[in-house]
Amino acid sequence: MRKKAETDGDIPAVIQNEMSSKESRQNWARLIQKIYEVDPMICPKCWGKMHIISFIEELDVIEKILRHLGL
């Protein structure tokens, strides 16, 4: 509907985050757990607690990884 009304570009693709990185990580894990009913911070193989090391945010790096995986 936004595309037909030519307002599709009015909505930013990325919304700036006002939270700290720690709050963002906690919020991300909480939302995934709520939606999929699984804790994304628990290893599905050994059930140990996992930690986020980093986030990949650079588009060219993400595209390179996805191309390598055939996605």
All heavy atoms as TSV, in Angstrom:
chain	resi	resn	atom	element	x	y	z
A	1	MET	N	N	0.822	-1.189	0.000
A	1	MET	CA	C	0.000	0.000	0.000
A	1	MET	C	C	0.869	1.258	0.000
A	1	MET	O	O	0.538	2.218	-0.667
A	1	MET	CB	C	-0.933	-0.007	1.213
A	1	MET	CG	C	-2.035	-1.041	1.087
A	1	MET	SD	S	-3.229	-1.233	2.443
A	1	MET	CE	C	-2.960	0.063	3.552
A	2	ARG	N	N	1.989	1.200	0.769
A	2	ARG	CA	C	2.883	2.364	0.786
A	2	ARG	C	C	3.499	2.601	-0.578
A	2	ARG	O	O	3.688	3.730	-0.991
A	2	ARG	CB	C	3.969	2.176	1.834
A	2	ARG	CG	C	3.483	2.300	3.257
A	2	ARG	CD	C	4.648	2.369	4.229
A	2	ARG	NE	N	5.567	1.268	4.115
A	2	ARG	CZ	C	5.530	0.184	4.888
A	2	ARG	NH1	N	4.625	0.071	5.826
A	2	ARG	NH2	N	6.400	-0.772	4.733
A	3	LYS	N	N	3.810	1.495	-1.290
A	3	LYS	CA	C	4.420	1.621	-2.607
A	3	LYS	C	C	3.452	2.279	-3.588
A	3	LYS	O	O	3.832	3.156	-4.352
A	3	LYS	CB	C	4.860	0.251	-3.122
A	3	LYS	CG	C	5.702	0.311	-4.362
A	3	LYS	CD	C	6.262	-1.045	-4.691
A	3	LYS	CE	C	7.193	-0.945	-5.879
A	3	LYS	NZ	N	7.824	-2.225	-6.190
A	4	LYS	N	N	2.177	1.867	-3.545
A	4	LYS	CA	C	1.173	2.462	-4.424
A	4	LYS	C	C	0.975	3.938	-4.108
A	4	LYS	O	O	0.757	4.750	-5.000
A	4	LYS	CB	C	-0.154	1.722	-4.295
A	4	LYS	CG	C	-0.162	0.383	-4.972
A	4	LYS	CD	C	-1.526	-0.270	-4.861
A	4	LYS	CE	C	-1.516	-1.632	-5.529
A	4	LYS	NZ	N	-2.821	-2.294	-5.423
A	5	ALA	N	N	1.041	4.289	-2.831
A	5	ALA	CA	C	0.863	5.680	-2.421
A	5	ALA	C	C	2.155	6.482	-2.583
A	5	ALA	O	O	2.207	7.665	-2.268
A	5	ALA	CB	C	0.392	5.752	-0.974
A	6	GLU	N	N	3.213	5.811	-3.057
A	6	GLU	CA	C	4.537	6.417	-3.243
A	6	GLU	C	C	5.086	7.013	-1.959
A	6	GLU	O	O	5.745	8.043	-1.956
A	6	GLU	CB	C	4.493	7.444	-4.371
A	6	GLU	CG	C	4.153	6.832	-5.717
A	6	GLU	CD	C	4.137	7.859	-6.831
A	6	GLU	OE1	O	4.456	9.037	-6.599
A	6	GLU	OE2	O	3.818	7.463	-7.968
A	7	THR	N	N	4.798	6.353	-0.831
A	7	THR	CA	C	5.330	6.789	0.460
A	7	THR	C	C	6.270	5.744	1.037
A	7	THR	O	O	6.657	5.824	2.194
A	7	THR	CB	C	4.189	7.066	1.464
A	7	THR	OG1	O	3.443	5.862	1.644
A	7	THR	CG2	C	3.301	8.188	0.993
A	8	ASP	N	N	6.629	4.741	0.236
A	8	ASP	CA	C	7.484	3.653	0.707
A	8	ASP	C	C	8.838	4.163	1.181
A	8	ASP	O	O	9.396	3.653	2.130
A	8	ASP	CB	C	7.661	2.622	-0.401
A	8	ASP	CG	C	8.152	1.285	0.123
A	8	ASP	OD1	O	7.744	0.925	1.238
A	8	ASP	OD2	O	8.924	0.623	-0.581
A	9	GLY	N	N	9.371	5.183	0.542
A	9	GLY	CA	C	10.669	5.726	0.923
A	9	GLY	C	C	10.628	6.615	2.151
A	9	GLY	O	O	11.662	6.982	2.690
A	10	ASP	N	N	9.434	6.939	2.640
A	10	ASP	CA	C	9.314	7.808	3.803
A	10	ASP	C	C	9.647	7.098	5.110
A	10	ASP	O	O	9.930	7.730	6.112
A	10	ASP	CB	C	7.885	8.370	3.910
A	10	ASP	CG	C	7.547	9.286	2.747
A	10	ASP	OD1	O	8.473	9.717	2.036
A	10	ASP	OD2	O	6.348	9.563	2.561
A	11	ILE	N	N	9.600	5.775	5.099
A	11	ILE	CA	C	9.852	5.000	6.306
A	11	ILE	C	C	11.291	4.515	6.274
A	11	ILE	O	O	11.698	3.838	5.334
A	11	ILE	CB	C	8.875	3.813	6.409
A	11	ILE	CG1	C	7.452	4.350	6.452
A	11	ILE	CG2	C	9.183	2.967	7.631
A	11	ILE	CD1	C	6.406	3.292	6.331
A	12	PRO	N	N	12.091	4.876	7.290
A	12	PRO	CA	C	13.495	4.452	7.273
A	12	PRO	C	C	13.628	2.947	7.404
A	12	PRO	O	O	12.853	2.306	8.117
A	12	PRO	CB	C	14.089	5.161	8.498
A	12	PRO	CG	C	12.925	5.430	9.386
A	12	PRO	CD	C	11.734	5.603	8.497
A	13	ALA	N	N	14.580	2.382	6.668
A	13	ALA	CA	C	14.809	0.940	6.714
A	13	ALA	C	C	15.446	0.531	8.036
A	13	ALA	O	O	15.207	-0.539	8.547
A	13	ALA	CB	C	15.706	0.515	5.559
A	14	VAL	N	N	16.254	1.405	8.596
A	14	VAL	CA	C	16.912	1.124	9.865
A	14	VAL	C	C	16.555	2.231	10.835
A	14	VAL	O	O	16.776	3.405	10.568
A	14	VAL	CB	C	18.448	1.051	9.697
A	14	VAL	CG1	C	19.118	0.828	11.033
A	14	VAL	CG2	C	18.827	-0.036	8.719
A	15	ILE	N	N	15.989	1.855	11.958
A	15	ILE	CA	C	15.618	2.821	12.978
A	15	ILE	C	C	16.764	2.910	13.968
A	15	ILE	O	O	17.255	1.893	14.455
A	15	ILE	CB	C	14.314	2.391	13.689
A	15	ILE	CG1	C	13.182	2.329	12.674
A	15	ILE	CG2	C	13.982	3.338	14.831
A	15	ILE	CD1	C	11.914	1.711	13.200
A	16	GLN	N	N	17.201	4.115	14.245
A	16	GLN	CA	C	18.298	4.302	15.182
A	16	GLN	C	C	17.913	3.787	16.556
A	16	GLN	O	O	16.816	3.996	17.039
A	16	GLN	CB	C	18.675	5.788	15.275
A	16	GLN	CG	C	19.290	6.318	14.004
A	16	GLN	CD	C	20.577	5.608	13.652
A	16	GLN	OE1	O	21.387	5.268	14.511
A	16	GLN	NE2	N	20.771	5.345	12.377
A	17	ASN	N	N	18.834	3.092	17.193
A	17	ASN	CA	C	18.596	2.482	18.481
A	17	ASN	C	C	19.020	3.443	19.581
A	17	ASN	O	O	20.140	3.936	19.578
A	17	ASN	CB	C	19.378	1.174	18.576
A	17	ASN	CG	C	18.995	0.345	19.762
A	17	ASN	OD1	O	18.222	0.780	20.606
A	17	ASN	ND2	N	19.531	-0.844	19.827
A	18	GLU	N	N	18.135	3.681	20.525
A	18	GLU	CA	C	18.427	4.571	21.639
A	18	GLU	C	C	18.990	3.807	22.841
A	18	GLU	O	O	19.396	4.416	23.815
A	18	GLU	CB	C	17.143	5.310	22.065
A	18	GLU	CG	C	16.525	6.148	20.966
A	18	GLU	CD	C	17.395	7.328	20.551
A	18	GLU	OE1	O	18.106	7.870	21.425
A	18	GLU	OE2	O	17.377	7.681	19.372
A	19	MET	N	N	19.007	2.471	22.777
A	19	MET	CA	C	19.468	1.660	23.894
A	19	MET	C	C	20.966	1.422	23.812
A	19	MET	O	O	21.553	1.513	22.748
A	19	MET	CB	C	18.760	0.303	23.897
A	19	MET	CG	C	17.283	0.364	24.144
A	19	MET	SD	S	16.557	-1.273	24.269
A	19	MET	CE	C	16.315	-1.649	22.548
A	20	SER	N	N	21.549	1.074	24.954
A	20	SER	CA	C	22.960	0.699	24.966
A	20	SER	C	C	23.098	-0.659	24.281
A	20	SER	O	O	22.120	-1.368	24.070
A	20	SER	CB	C	23.470	0.608	26.405
A	20	SER	OG	O	22.898	-0.515	27.059
A	21	SER	N	N	24.320	-1.050	23.938
A	21	SER	CA	C	24.512	-2.329	23.254
A	21	SER	C	C	24.107	-3.494	24.148
A	21	SER	O	O	23.568	-4.489	23.672
A	21	SER	CB	C	25.959	-2.483	22.797
A	21	SER	OG	O	26.825	-2.460	23.907
A	22	LYS	N	N	24.329	-3.378	25.455
A	22	LYS	CA	C	23.932	-4.449	26.376
A	22	LYS	C	C	22.415	-4.579	26.406
A	22	LYS	O	O	21.875	-5.683	26.351
A	22	LYS	CB	C	24.467	-4.174	27.780
A	22	LYS	CG	C	24.140	-5.276	28.761
A	22	LYS	CD	C	24.714	-5.001	30.131
A	22	LYS	CE	C	24.354	-6.137	31.084
A	22	LYS	NZ	N	24.874	-5.908	32.418
A	23	GLU	N	N	21.707	-3.445	26.478
A	23	GLU	CA	C	20.246	-3.474	26.480
A	23	GLU	C	C	19.716	-4.043	25.170
A	23	GLU	O	O	18.743	-4.793	25.158
A	23	GLU	CB	C	19.681	-2.069	26.701
A	23	GLU	CG	C	19.895	-1.523	28.093
A	23	GLU	CD	C	19.506	-0.058	28.205
A	23	GLU	OE1	O	19.723	0.695	27.239
A	23	GLU	OE2	O	18.969	0.317	29.256
A	24	SER	N	N	20.359	-3.698	24.050
A	24	SER	CA	C	19.933	-4.207	22.744
A	24	SER	C	C	20.071	-5.716	22.681
A	24	SER	O	O	19.189	-6.407	22.181
A	24	SER	CB	C	20.761	-3.585	21.625
A	24	SER	OG	O	20.477	-2.225	21.514
A	25	ARG	N	N	21.190	-6.241	23.176
A	25	ARG	CA	C	21.408	-7.684	23.167
A	25	ARG	C	C	20.354	-8.393	24.015
A	25	ARG	O	O	19.802	-9.408	23.608
A	25	ARG	CB	C	22.807	-8.022	23.679
A	25	ARG	CG	C	23.899	-7.680	22.698
A	25	ARG	CD	C	25.226	-8.284	23.106
A	25	ARG	NE	N	25.658	-7.901	24.432
A	25	ARG	CZ	C	26.418	-6.846	24.703
A	25	ARG	NH1	N	26.822	-6.066	23.728
A	25	ARG	NH2	N	26.776	-6.585	25.937
A	26	GLN	N	N	20.066	-7.853	25.188
A	26	GLN	CA	C	19.071	-8.464	26.062
A	26	GLN	C	C	17.687	-8.394	25.419
A	26	GLN	O	O	16.919	-9.348	25.489
A	26	GLN	CB	C	19.062	-7.776	27.423
A	26	GLN	CG	C	20.307	-8.039	28.234
A	26	GLN	CD	C	20.399	-7.179	29.474
A	26	GLN	OE1	O	19.729	-6.161	29.588
A	26	GLN	NE2	N	21.235	-7.583	30.396
A	27	ASN	N	N	17.355	-7.278	24.802
A	27	ASN	CA	C	16.061	-7.107	24.172
A	27	ASN	C	C	15.918	-8.059	22.982
A	27	ASN	O	O	14.875	-8.679	22.791
A	27	ASN	CB	C	15.884	-5.657	23.728
A	27	ASN	CG	C	14.460	-5.338	23.383
A	27	ASN	OD1	O	13.542	-5.772	24.057
A	27	ASN	ND2	N	14.271	-4.583	22.327
A	28	TRP	N	N	16.955	-8.193	22.177
A	28	TRP	CA	C	16.944	-9.089	21.022
A	28	TRP	C	C	16.677	-10.522	21.469
A	28	TRP	O	O	15.799	-11.191	20.928
A	28	TRP	CB	C	18.291	-8.993	20.307
A	28	TRP	CG	C	18.504	-10.057	19.293
A	28	TRP	CD1	C	18.057	-10.055	18.007
A	28	TRP	CD2	C	19.209	-11.290	19.466
A	28	TRP	NE1	N	18.445	-11.211	17.375
A	28	TRP	CE2	C	19.149	-11.982	18.253
A	28	TRP	CE3	C	19.879	-11.868	20.537
A	28	TRP	CZ2	C	19.738	-13.224	18.073
A	28	TRP	CZ3	C	20.457	-13.107	20.366
A	28	TRP	CH2	C	20.389	-13.764	19.139
A	29	ALA	N	N	17.403	-10.985	22.454
A	29	ALA	CA	C	17.237	-12.358	22.927
A	29	ALA	C	C	15.846	-12.567	23.528
A	29	ALA	O	O	15.213	-13.604	23.308
A	29	ALA	CB	C	18.318	-12.695	23.959
A	30	ARG	N	N	15.347	-11.577	24.246
A	30	ARG	CA	C	14.021	-11.682	24.857
A	30	ARG	C	C	12.938	-11.787	23.786
A	30	ARG	O	O	12.031	-12.609	23.890
A	30	ARG	CB	C	13.752	-10.467	25.753
A	30	ARG	CG	C	12.422	-10.532	26.491
A	30	ARG	CD	C	12.135	-9.250	27.239
A	30	ARG	NE	N	12.063	-8.078	26.376
A	30	ARG	CZ	C	11.008	-7.764	25.626
A	30	ARG	NH1	N	9.952	-8.523	25.608
A	30	ARG	NH2	N	11.024	-6.683	24.877
A	31	LEU	N	N	13.042	-10.977	22.733
A	31	LEU	CA	C	12.043	-11.017	21.664
A	31	LEU	C	C	12.071	-12.342	20.909
A	31	LEU	O	O	11.023	-12.911	20.602
A	31	LEU	CB	C	12.250	-9.845	20.706
A	31	LEU	CG	C	11.915	-8.472	21.275
A	31	LEU	CD1	C	12.334	-7.382	20.308
A	31	LEU	CD2	C	10.442	-8.367	21.606
A	32	ILE	N	N	13.254	-12.851	20.603
A	32	ILE	CA	C	13.371	-14.141	19.924
A	32	ILE	C	C	12.762	-15.234	20.794
A	32	ILE	O	O	12.019	-16.093	20.314
A	32	ILE	CB	C	14.845	-14.472	19.594
A	32	ILE	CG1	C	15.406	-13.480	18.586
A	32	ILE	CG2	C	14.990	-15.919	19.115
A	32	ILE	CD1	C	14.799	-13.568	17.207
A	33	GLN	N	N	13.058	-15.191	22.089
A	33	GLN	CA	C	12.539	-16.201	23.004
A	33	GLN	C	C	11.014	-16.127	23.080
A	33	GLN	O	O	10.335	-17.148	23.081
A	33	GLN	CB	C	13.145	-16.004	24.387
A	33	GLN	CG	C	12.802	-17.110	25.363
A	33	GLN	CD	C	13.582	-16.976	26.656
A	33	GLN	OE1	O	14.165	-15.943	26.936
A	33	GLN	NE2	N	13.595	-18.026	27.440
A	34	LYS	N	N	10.476	-14.924	23.095
A	34	LYS	CA	C	9.029	-14.743	23.187
A	34	LYS	C	C	8.331	-15.235	21.920
A	34	LYS	O	O	7.314	-15.918	21.990
A	34	LYS	CB	C	8.717	-13.267	23.417
A	34	LYS	CG	C	7.261	-12.971	23.622
A	34	LYS	CD	C	7.057	-11.500	23.954
A	34	LYS	CE	C	5.595	-11.204	24.183
A	34	LYS	NZ	N	5.378	-9.804	24.549
A	35	ILE	N	N	8.871	-14.926	20.757
A	35	ILE	CA	C	8.231	-15.274	19.491
A	35	ILE	C	C	8.383	-16.762	19.168
A	35	ILE	O	O	7.419	-17.436	18.818
A	35	ILE	CB	C	8.794	-14.415	18.344
A	35	ILE	CG1	C	8.377	-12.960	18.555
A	35	ILE	CG2	C	8.330	-14.925	16.996
A	35	ILE	CD1	C	9.081	-11.984	17.661
A	36	TYR	N	N	9.594	-17.280	19.272
A	36	TYR	CA	C	9.858	-18.658	18.850
A	36	TYR	C	C	9.835	-19.668	20.004
A	36	TYR	O	O	10.029	-20.865	19.786
A	36	TYR	CB	C	11.188	-18.741	18.109
A	36	TYR	CG	C	11.169	-17.967	16.823
A	36	TYR	CD1	C	11.836	-16.754	16.713
A	36	TYR	CD2	C	10.462	-18.425	15.726
A	36	TYR	CE1	C	11.806	-16.025	15.533
A	36	TYR	CE2	C	10.424	-17.712	14.548
A	36	TYR	CZ	C	11.103	-16.513	14.463
A	36	TYR	OH	O	11.073	-15.797	13.294
A	37	GLU	N	N	9.644	-19.180	21.218
A	37	GLU	CA	C	9.591	-20.022	22.412
A	37	GLU	C	C	10.842	-20.879	22.571
A	37	GLU	O	O	10.785	-22.050	22.925
A	37	GLU	CB	C	8.325	-20.881	22.405
A	37	GLU	CG	C	7.066	-20.057	22.442
A	37	GLU	CD	C	5.797	-20.891	22.411
A	37	GLU	OE1	O	5.866	-22.117	22.194
A	37	GLU	OE2	O	4.732	-20.288	22.607
A	38	VAL	N	N	11.980	-20.273	22.270
A	38	VAL	CA	C	13.268	-20.930	22.447
A	38	VAL	C	C	14.279	-19.848	22.823
A	38	VAL	O	O	14.219	-18.732	22.326
A	38	VAL	CB	C	13.694	-21.686	21.165
A	38	VAL	CG1	C	13.913	-20.746	20.007
A	38	VAL	CG2	C	14.928	-22.513	21.409
A	39	ASP	N	N	15.176	-20.162	23.717
A	39	ASP	CA	C	16.188	-19.192	24.139
A	39	ASP	C	C	17.337	-19.218	23.131
A	39	ASP	O	O	18.036	-20.228	23.004
A	39	ASP	CB	C	16.697	-19.533	25.539
A	39	ASP	CG	C	17.604	-18.473	26.122
A	39	ASP	OD1	O	18.050	-17.568	25.376
A	39	ASP	OD2	O	17.876	-18.533	27.328
A	40	PRO	N	N	17.549	-18.117	22.377
A	40	PRO	CA	C	18.609	-18.112	21.363
A	40	PRO	C	C	20.014	-18.098	21.951
A	40	PRO	O	O	20.979	-18.291	21.227
A	40	PRO	CB	C	18.333	-16.819	20.582
A	40	PRO	CG	C	17.680	-15.932	21.578
A	40	PRO	CD	C	16.854	-16.843	22.436
A	41	MET	N	N	20.103	-17.908	23.259
A	41	MET	CA	C	21.412	-17.857	23.900
A	41	MET	C	C	21.791	-19.200	24.536
A	41	MET	O	O	22.752	-19.292	25.274
A	41	MET	CB	C	21.437	-16.746	24.952
A	41	MET	CG	C	21.155	-15.367	24.375
A	41	MET	SD	S	22.220	-14.912	22.994
A	41	MET	CE	C	23.778	-14.788	23.805
A	42	ILE	N	N	21.037	-20.261	24.232
A	42	ILE	CA	C	21.343	-21.605	24.714
A	42	ILE	C	C	21.735	-22.465	23.509
A	42	ILE	O	O	21.020	-22.527	22.517
A	42	ILE	CB	C	20.127	-22.236	25.441
A	42	ILE	CG1	C	19.698	-21.402	26.650
A	42	ILE	CG2	C	20.414	-23.678	25.851
A	42	ILE	CD1	C	20.724	-21.333	27.768
A	43	CYS	N	N	22.871	-23.131	23.605
A	43	CYS	CA	C	23.354	-23.982	22.520
A	43	CYS	C	C	22.402	-25.159	22.318
A	43	CYS	O	O	22.110	-25.877	23.284
A	43	CYS	CB	C	24.752	-24.496	22.843
A	43	CYS	SG	S	25.390	-25.639	21.593
A	44	PRO	N	N	21.927	-25.374	21.086
A	44	PRO	CA	C	20.998	-26.484	20.845
A	44	PRO	C	C	21.659	-27.868	20.922
A	44	PRO	O	O	20.976	-28.873	21.040
A	44	PRO	CB	C	20.486	-26.209	19.431
A	44	PRO	CG	C	21.525	-25.366	18.797
A	44	PRO	CD	C	22.160	-24.578	19.897
A	45	LYS	N	N	22.999	-27.909	20.908
A	45	LYS	CA	C	23.696	-29.199	20.967
A	45	LYS	C	C	24.055	-29.600	22.394
A	45	LYS	O	O	23.797	-30.717	22.811
A	45	LYS	CB	C	24.954	-29.157	20.103
A	45	LYS	CG	C	24.652	-29.047	18.625
A	45	LYS	CD	C	25.911	-29.080	17.814
A	45	LYS	CE	C	25.546	-28.965	16.336
A	45	LYS	NZ	N	26.726	-29.008	15.493
A	46	CYS	N	N	24.655	-28.664	23.147
A	46	CYS	CA	C	25.127	-29.032	24.497
A	46	CYS	C	C	24.322	-28.359	25.608
A	46	CYS	O	O	24.543	-28.626	26.775
A	46	CYS	CB	C	26.599	-28.671	24.650
A	46	CYS	SG	S	26.903	-26.888	24.757
A	47	TRP	N	N	23.397	-27.487	25.246
A	47	TRP	CA	C	22.543	-26.746	26.187
A	47	TRP	C	C	23.331	-25.769	27.077
A	47	TRP	O	O	22.821	-25.304	28.089
A	47	TRP	CB	C	21.695	-27.699	27.039
A	47	TRP	CG	C	20.801	-28.526	26.194
A	47	TRP	CD1	C	21.009	-29.817	25.820
A	47	TRP	CD2	C	19.592	-28.121	25.550
A	47	TRP	NE1	N	19.986	-30.246	24.992
A	47	TRP	CE2	C	19.100	-29.221	24.821
A	47	TRP	CE3	C	18.873	-26.936	25.532
A	47	TRP	CZ2	C	17.932	-29.158	24.077
A	47	TRP	CZ3	C	17.695	-26.895	24.789
A	47	TRP	CH2	C	17.248	-28.000	24.077
A	48	GLY	N	N	24.572	-25.454	26.689
A	48	GLY	CA	C	25.355	-24.473	27.428
A	48	GLY	C	C	24.959	-23.055	27.042
A	48	GLY	O	O	24.381	-22.817	25.989
A	49	LYS	N	N	25.286	-22.093	27.899
A	49	LYS	CA	C	24.962	-20.695	27.636
A	49	LYS	C	C	25.943	-20.117	26.621
A	49	LYS	O	O	27.145	-20.297	26.728
A	49	LYS	CB	C	25.029	-19.883	28.929
A	49	LYS	CG	C	24.628	-18.443	28.749
A	49	LYS	CD	C	24.159	-17.848	30.040
A	49	LYS	CE	C	23.813	-16.387	29.903
A	49	LYS	NZ	N	22.705	-16.098	29.038
A	50	MET	N	N	25.389	-19.464	25.589
A	50	MET	CA	C	26.222	-18.836	24.565
A	50	MET	C	C	26.310	-17.333	24.837
A	50	MET	O	O	25.483	-16.772	25.552
A	50	MET	CB	C	25.635	-19.078	23.174
A	50	MET	CG	C	25.605	-20.530	22.776
A	50	MET	SD	S	25.200	-20.803	21.036
A	50	MET	CE	C	23.552	-20.155	20.923
A	51	HIS	N	N	27.318	-16.697	24.264
A	51	HIS	CA	C	27.517	-15.252	24.400
A	51	HIS	C	C	27.675	-14.648	23.013
A	51	HIS	O	O	28.290	-15.261	22.136
A	51	HIS	CB	C	28.768	-14.944	25.225
A	51	HIS	CG	C	28.706	-15.508	26.604
A	51	HIS	ND1	N	28.064	-14.867	27.633
A	51	HIS	CD2	C	29.180	-16.659	27.115
A	51	HIS	CE1	C	28.164	-15.596	28.718
A	51	HIS	NE2	N	28.838	-16.696	28.437
A	52	ILE	N	N	27.163	-13.458	22.824
A	52	ILE	CA	C	27.334	-12.740	21.560
A	52	ILE	C	C	28.732	-12.138	21.555
A	52	ILE	O	O	29.105	-11.413	22.475
A	52	ILE	CB	C	26.263	-11.652	21.390
A	52	ILE	CG1	C	24.886	-12.299	21.326
A	52	ILE	CG2	C	26.549	-10.809	20.155
A	52	ILE	CD1	C	23.743	-11.314	21.329
A	53	ILE	N	N	29.481	-12.450	20.529
A	53	ILE	CA	C	30.833	-11.915	20.399
A	53	ILE	C	C	30.796	-10.588	19.653
A	53	ILE	O	O	31.425	-9.626	20.043
A	53	ILE	CB	C	31.752	-12.922	19.677
A	53	ILE	CG1	C	31.856	-14.185	20.515
A	53	ILE	CG2	C	33.117	-12.315	19.424
A	53	ILE	CD1	C	32.557	-15.318	19.812
A	54	SER	N	N	30.027	-10.553	18.546
A	54	SER	CA	C	29.914	-9.315	17.780
A	54	SER	C	C	28.730	-9.406	16.835
A	54	SER	O	O	28.166	-10.487	16.630
A	54	SER	CB	C	31.197	-9.049	16.984
A	54	SER	OG	O	31.339	-10.025	15.979
A	55	PHE	N	N	28.371	-8.267	16.265
A	55	PHE	CA	C	27.331	-8.194	15.253
A	55	PHE	C	C	27.982	-7.773	13.943
A	55	PHE	O	O	28.850	-6.904	13.933
A	55	PHE	CB	C	26.267	-7.146	15.619
A	55	PHE	CG	C	25.361	-7.565	16.724
A	55	PHE	CD1	C	25.579	-7.131	18.007
A	55	PHE	CD2	C	24.276	-8.386	16.471
A	55	PHE	CE1	C	24.732	-7.510	19.041
A	55	PHE	CE2	C	23.427	-8.779	17.486
A	55	PHE	CZ	C	23.654	-8.332	18.775
A	56	ILE	N	N	27.577	-8.392	12.857
A	56	ILE	CA	C	28.064	-7.997	11.538
A	56	ILE	C	C	27.051	-7.012	10.981
A	56	ILE	O	O	25.895	-7.374	10.754
A	56	ILE	CB	C	28.226	-9.213	10.614
A	56	ILE	CG1	C	29.198	-10.210	11.235
A	56	ILE	CG2	C	28.693	-8.765	9.225
A	56	ILE	CD1	C	29.254	-11.530	10.506
A	57	GLU	N	N	27.472	-5.783	10.753
A	57	GLU	CA	C	26.572	-4.732	10.308
A	57	GLU	C	C	26.897	-4.193	8.923
A	57	GLU	O	O	26.088	-3.510	8.322
A	57	GLU	CB	C	26.570	-3.579	11.310
A	57	GLU	CG	C	26.070	-3.992	12.686
A	57	GLU	CD	C	26.121	-2.864	13.678
A	57	GLU	OE1	O	26.859	-1.875	13.448
A	57	GLU	OE2	O	25.427	-2.950	14.704
A	58	GLU	N	N	28.085	-4.509	8.405
A	58	GLU	CA	C	28.503	-3.978	7.108
A	58	GLU	C	C	27.864	-4.801	5.991
A	58	GLU	O	O	28.041	-6.022	5.919
A	58	GLU	CB	C	30.018	-3.997	6.990
A	58	GLU	CG	C	30.683	-3.072	8.008
A	58	GLU	CD	C	32.189	-3.169	7.965
A	58	GLU	OE1	O	32.731	-3.487	6.884
A	58	GLU	OE2	O	32.813	-2.949	9.009
A	59	LEU	N	N	27.116	-4.133	5.134
A	59	LEU	CA	C	26.343	-4.793	4.084
A	59	LEU	C	C	27.209	-5.651	3.174
A	59	LEU	O	O	26.848	-6.788	2.855
A	59	LEU	CB	C	25.568	-3.761	3.269
A	59	LEU	CG	C	24.640	-4.325	2.205
A	59	LEU	CD1	C	23.607	-5.246	2.821
A	59	LEU	CD2	C	23.973	-3.199	1.448
A	60	ASP	N	N	28.378	-5.159	2.769
A	60	ASP	CA	C	29.216	-5.933	1.854
A	60	ASP	C	C	29.732	-7.215	2.503
A	60	ASP	O	O	29.845	-8.254	1.853
A	60	ASP	CB	C	30.374	-5.090	1.310
A	60	ASP	CG	C	31.254	-4.513	2.399
A	60	ASP	OD1	O	30.749	-4.238	3.497
A	60	ASP	OD2	O	32.468	-4.332	2.147
A	61	VAL	N	N	30.001	-7.183	3.802
A	61	VAL	CA	C	30.463	-8.377	4.511
A	61	VAL	C	C	29.310	-9.385	4.625
A	61	VAL	O	O	29.500	-10.580	4.403
A	61	VAL	CB	C	30.995	-8.009	5.914
A	61	VAL	CG1	C	31.349	-9.261	6.712
A	61	VAL	CG2	C	32.199	-7.093	5.801
A	62	ILE	N	N	28.116	-8.902	4.930
A	62	ILE	CA	C	26.943	-9.773	5.032
A	62	ILE	C	C	26.672	-10.444	3.683
A	62	ILE	O	O	26.448	-11.657	3.605
A	62	ILE	CB	C	25.712	-8.978	5.502
A	62	ILE	CG1	C	25.926	-8.479	6.931
A	62	ILE	CG2	C	24.446	-9.830	5.412
A	62	ILE	CD1	C	24.906	-7.461	7.401
A	63	GLU	N	N	26.725	-9.668	2.601
A	63	GLU	CA	C	26.495	-10.220	1.262
A	63	GLU	C	C	27.541	-11.263	0.906
A	63	GLU	O	O	27.222	-12.301	0.326
A	63	GLU	CB	C	26.468	-9.103	0.233
A	63	GLU	CG	C	25.224	-8.241	0.320
A	63	GLU	CD	C	25.248	-7.059	-0.628
A	63	GLU	OE1	O	26.335	-6.725	-1.165
A	63	GLU	OE2	O	24.175	-6.470	-0.823
A	64	LYS	N	N	28.785	-11.007	1.257
A	64	LYS	CA	C	29.870	-11.963	0.971
A	64	LYS	C	C	29.642	-13.279	1.704
A	64	LYS	O	O	29.796	-14.357	1.137
A	64	LYS	CB	C	31.222	-11.352	1.373
A	64	LYS	CG	C	32.405	-12.208	1.012
A	64	LYS	CD	C	33.703	-11.493	1.332
A	64	LYS	CE	C	34.896	-12.345	0.966
A	64	LYS	NZ	N	36.153	-11.681	1.294
A	65	ILE	N	N	29.231	-13.206	2.968
A	65	ILE	CA	C	28.958	-14.422	3.746
A	65	ILE	C	C	27.784	-15.176	3.143
A	65	ILE	O	O	27.843	-16.406	2.972
A	65	ILE	CB	C	28.685	-14.057	5.228
A	65	ILE	CG1	C	29.959	-13.538	5.884
A	65	ILE	CG2	C	28.127	-15.266	5.982
A	65	ILE	CD1	C	29.750	-12.908	7.246
A	66	LEU	N	N	26.703	-14.466	2.804
A	66	LEU	CA	C	25.535	-15.127	2.239
A	66	LEU	C	C	25.832	-15.755	0.879
A	66	LEU	O	O	25.360	-16.856	0.591
A	66	LEU	CB	C	24.372	-14.130	2.131
A	66	LEU	CG	C	23.794	-13.658	3.459
A	66	LEU	CD1	C	22.750	-12.583	3.231
A	66	LEU	CD2	C	23.217	-14.820	4.252
A	67	ARG	N	N	26.633	-15.075	0.047
A	67	ARG	CA	C	27.030	-15.655	-1.245
A	67	ARG	C	C	27.844	-16.935	-1.035
A	67	ARG	O	O	27.643	-17.938	-1.715
A	67	ARG	CB	C	27.846	-14.647	-2.057
A	67	ARG	CG	C	27.036	-13.782	-2.964
A	67	ARG	CD	C	27.894	-13.061	-3.988
A	67	ARG	NE	N	29.031	-12.353	-3.423
A	67	ARG	CZ	C	28.973	-11.115	-2.923
A	67	ARG	NH1	N	27.845	-10.457	-2.903
A	67	ARG	NH2	N	30.060	-10.548	-2.443
A	68	HIS	N	N	28.759	-16.898	-0.077
A	68	HIS	CA	C	29.583	-18.066	0.221
A	68	HIS	C	C	28.722	-19.246	0.666
A	68	HIS	O	O	29.011	-20.390	0.334
A	68	HIS	CB	C	30.606	-17.723	1.317
A	68	HIS	CG	C	31.416	-18.893	1.760
A	68	HIS	ND1	N	32.433	-19.428	1.002
A	68	HIS	CD2	C	31.352	-19.647	2.885
A	68	HIS	CE1	C	32.962	-20.458	1.633
A	68	HIS	NE2	N	32.312	-20.613	2.784
A	69	LEU	N	N	27.649	-18.968	1.406
A	69	LEU	CA	C	26.750	-20.029	1.873
A	69	LEU	C	C	25.712	-20.427	0.840
A	69	LEU	O	O	24.928	-21.331	1.070
A	69	LEU	CB	C	26.042	-19.570	3.156
A	69	LEU	CG	C	26.938	-19.322	4.366
A	69	LEU	CD1	C	26.144	-18.706	5.503
A	69	LEU	CD2	C	27.591	-20.624	4.813
A	70	GLY	N	N	25.731	-19.746	-0.307
A	70	GLY	CA	C	24.761	-20.055	-1.352
A	70	GLY	C	C	23.361	-19.529	-1.059
A	70	GLY	O	O	22.375	-20.034	-1.557
A	71	LEU	N	N	23.299	-18.522	-0.232
A	71	LEU	CA	C	22.005	-17.931	0.123
A	71	LEU	C	C	21.882	-16.598	-0.556
A	71	LEU	O	O	21.358	-15.686	-0.249
A	71	LEU	CB	C	21.878	-17.807	1.663
A	71	LEU	CG	C	22.052	-19.127	2.423
A	71	LEU	CD1	C	22.119	-18.875	3.921
A	71	LEU	CD2	C	20.879	-20.048	2.131
